[in-house]
Amino acid sequence: VGELPSPDLSALDLSLRAILSTAFDAAIAMREDGSIAAWNHIAARMFGWTSAEASGRLLSELIIPPEFRARHEGSLHRYLRTGVARSLGTHIEVSAMDRAGRAFPALLSTSELVHDGERVFVGFIRDISVQKQTEAKVAEVSERLELAVRAHSIGVFDADPETGAVHWNEELERIYGYEPGGFERSLPAWRGHVFPEDLARIDAEFEQALRDRASELTYSYRMTRCDGAVRYIEGSTRLLYDGAGRQFRRVGVNIDVTDRKTVEASLSETQAELIHVARFNSLGAMASSLGHELNQPLQAVANYIAAAEMALYRKPVPGVETAAEALKLASSGIERAGELIKRLRRMSSKGEMKPRRVDLAELLTESASLALHDARLNRVALDLAVEPEADKVYADPILLQQVVFNLLRNAAEAMSSTGGKIIVRASLKSAGEVMVEVEDSGPGLDADIASNLFTAFISTKSDGMGVGLSICRTIIEKSGGRIWASSDQGGTSFFFTLPRTARALDRSTPAGSAAI
Ligand code: ADP
């Protein structure tokens, strides 16, 4: 580069230099004796020797790694002797070496020319080490990619939405249930597998992405595999646009996530079951031990009542009618308590409820008279409003009564020192659902337990067991409803919902039955 020409250049040297200087590659002219006749500036840069330094040196010593020198010299001599050359006129890959001794792969093409009776070989050399490295890297990367694609069953596609031309790999064919090569490579063939409603949705998602000039899109859909099985697919696509902003390519992947989905679903189902079983077990255990404990005194009370009735019957006294009436009420109360215990025990052991169409206004009135019997003395008033459309619900009346009873007792207890009004409202929540609200004007919910209200054995009362709301939740949820509380603007409101009809219950509880 920039070196001064030697003053004693022959005509050959001059014309060779002129030719070599126009080359795009390193260009070297070599005489029959193997010495360098000319060397262009690209060769100077590639090998690190100036043209002056290279001139006259043996080419094999200057730029051929030692281990290849003998071979180079051998083939030159053979050619000179026999006129047979392997490399002349073609491109061959060789190993070259620069001034620092670094060997590198090169592409060599040679030709021969005769000047004034002297034979000269001209070689064009291109350093292909970067190209080689890139090739090796690409091969390595694609091998790894191929491994990953196989190991994770990733379907890969490349589509031109304009022409409809697509390419996809064997994994994608396998995902759709085909043998390699069996899945017709066309967009309509793919669309034929996708659930129509999902297809409409992802078409819209694609259109939106194109309007936004998005470069990427992820989506999911269901498809029917070749053998009729329904599979869930997750897809991710790169959207490529041309200079005019038109989409010309979609490259992406498809993954079958059905198994993952199934595992997830069964996991959360199991979890829900476990939670439910745990809650139910503790409640169940308590219900049956309570039932056991209560059965004996209840039985005793029933016996005493029967004895008292008999005594009255044998020896009537003034006012006997009132007394007999009171005893009758007492024994129906006992009966109801017994029935309730039986139901609770049955519910916890066999998991059964007996839902039917219930007249809500009647049930609320009855429950209130039981729950607020003594509360009225403490200036607790009741306001009951049932919208006509909300008058019928589908539930087990005895268990529902238990819920209302618990809520009213809690409300009355919250206002025991201050007095106040309990408002009970029933209204339509939706076409299939009735919502009941029990509102009091008490002190509101204790902040410490507000988030655990419905958890069993949590109470702020010195004599409280903390199971009332837990039982309420179990009953309401098993009836196909929800229960929640709020105490935003002073006082407390409890809400619960119930299905209006058996059909509405079927819709709200996928299990589709009243069984617990
Ligand atoms: P218990 O009445 O035995 O404490 P519950 O499950 O019925 O058990 O209620 C749990 C707790 O919820 C009560 O101790 C009380 O702190 C709170 N609570 C329930 N209803 C009300 C209400 N209407 N106003 C204020 N706090 C309430």
Boltz pocket constraint, residues with backbone or C-beta under 6 A from the ligand:
constraints:
  - pocket:
      binder: B
      contacts: [[A, 406], [A, 407], [A, 410], [A, 411], [A, 414], [A, 440], [A, 442], [A, 443], [A, 444], [A, 445], [A, 446], [A, 449], [A, 453], [A, 455], [A, 458], [A, 459], [A, 460], [A, 461], [A, 463], [A, 464], [A, 465], [A, 466], [A, 467], [A, 468], [A, 469], [A, 470], [A, 492]]
      max_distance: 6.0
